[in-house]
Amino acid sequence: MRETCAHIVGSDSLTVYFAADTPTSMLPKVGDNLFTDDVSPELPIGFIGKVESIEHSSGH
């Protein structure tokens, strides 16, 4: 997930936001498990979760 983290622009407790220009091959798919214990401004406590849904919005 380290390469994927480079495309994360924000998060809250349940949602991870990816940059609009993230390559499709780097985006998670429904059912994927995501985990990182790397800490960054975008993931201040790391992240663990399972992708339940994917939504596209402007800017993310």
N, C-alpha and C positions, 0 to 999 in steps of 0.2 A: 504494500500500500504506500510505500515511501514515495514512489514516482507519482502516484495519484494525489498525494497530499500537496504536491507542488501546484495543483490546479484548484485547490480549495480556497475560496475567498471568504468564507464565514461559516458559522454554525450556531445552533442553539442546542438545547438538551436533546432534541429529537431529530433535527434536520441538519444536513450538511449541504452547503451551497457551493457549486462548482462554477468556475469562470465560463462565460459563454463560448470561449474559443477552445475549451477542453476537447481534445480528440475523442471521437466516439469510442475508440478502443480503450480509453482510460476510464470511461464512465462505468459505474457499477450497474448491475442488472437486478431486477426484482429477484429476491431470494438470496442474493449475495450476502455473506457475512463480512463486515468491515471491522478492522481492529488496528489501532495504532496506540502505542504508549509514548510516541513522540509528542512533545508539547510545543505549541507555537501560538502566535496571537490568534490564529483562526481556530485552533483546537486547544484551548488553554488547559484542558485536563485530559488530552488525548481523546479517543473515541472508540466505542464498541457498540455495535448494533447490527441489525439485519435489515436489509432494504425491503421495505413494505410496499413502497410506491415510488414513482418517479414523476415529477412535474417539471415542466419547462416554463420559465418566466423570463421576461426581458431583464437583461443585466446579469442573470445568473444562468 
